[in-house]
Amino acid sequence: MWCQRLHELKDDAVRLVGEEAFRLYQLYLAGCSLAFQNGGARLYQVLAANRWLERT
């Protein structure tokens, strides 16, 4: 689903981010799709904060 949608909008995506970034993201989405289909996906959420900014 994700890869198909990206492929359908390839020209727009390449125009926005370039060919190399498009190909990398397409590979990433294909890997994610396979992981979800095979039940091997693991999701983690990380929250980062800059404590220095909080003190100023």
Secondary structure per residue as TSV (DSSP state, phi and psi in degrees):
chain	resnum	aa	ss	phi	psi
A	1	M	-	360.0	-53.7
A	2	W	H	-65.4	-46.4
A	3	C	H	-63.6	-39.1
A	4	Q	H	-63.4	-44.7
A	5	R	H	-63.9	-42.8
A	6	L	H	-63.8	-42.0
A	7	H	H	-61.8	-40.1
A	8	E	H	-64.1	-29.1
A	9	L	T	-107.8	26.8
A	10	K	H	-54.9	-47.9
A	11	D	H	-59.0	-43.6
A	12	D	H	-65.6	-42.9
A	13	A	H	-64.5	-45.0
A	14	V	H	-63.0	-39.2
A	15	R	H	-62.4	-35.9
A	16	L	H	-77.6	-43.4
A	17	V	H	-120.9	-8.5
A	18	G	-	92.7	161.2
A	19	E	H	-64.5	-43.1
A	20	E	H	-63.9	-48.2
A	21	A	H	-63.8	-38.2
A	22	F	H	-60.2	-47.4
A	23	R	H	-64.5	-39.7
A	24	L	H	-64.0	-44.0
A	25	Y	H	-68.0	-36.3
A	26	Q	H	-62.3	-41.9
A	27	L	H	-64.6	-43.7
A	28	Y	H	-58.2	-47.4
A	29	L	H	-65.6	-37.1
A	30	A	H	-63.6	-42.6
A	31	G	H	-63.7	-41.8
A	32	C	H	-62.6	-43.8
A	33	S	H	-59.6	-44.6
A	34	L	H	-63.7	-42.1
A	35	A	H	-62.5	-43.3
A	36	F	H	-64.9	-42.1
A	37	Q	H	-64.1	-36.5
A	38	N	H	-90.4	-1.3
A	39	G	T	74.7	19.0
A	40	G	-	-101.6	6.2
A	41	A	-	-77.3	136.8
A	42	R	-	-124.2	126.7
A	43	L	-	-109.7	133.1
A	44	Y	-	-131.3	144.2
A	45	Q	-	-119.2	133.0
A	46	V	-	-125.9	133.5
A	47	L	-	-114.6	121.4
A	48	A	-	-112.7	142.3
A	49	A	-	-135.5	146.3
A	50	N	-	-98.9	101.6
A	51	R	H	-63.9	-29.6
A	52	W	H	-61.0	-39.7
A	53	L	H	-66.7	-30.9
A	54	E	H	-68.9	-27.3
A	55	R	H	-83.2	-15.2
A	56	T	-	-94.4	360.0
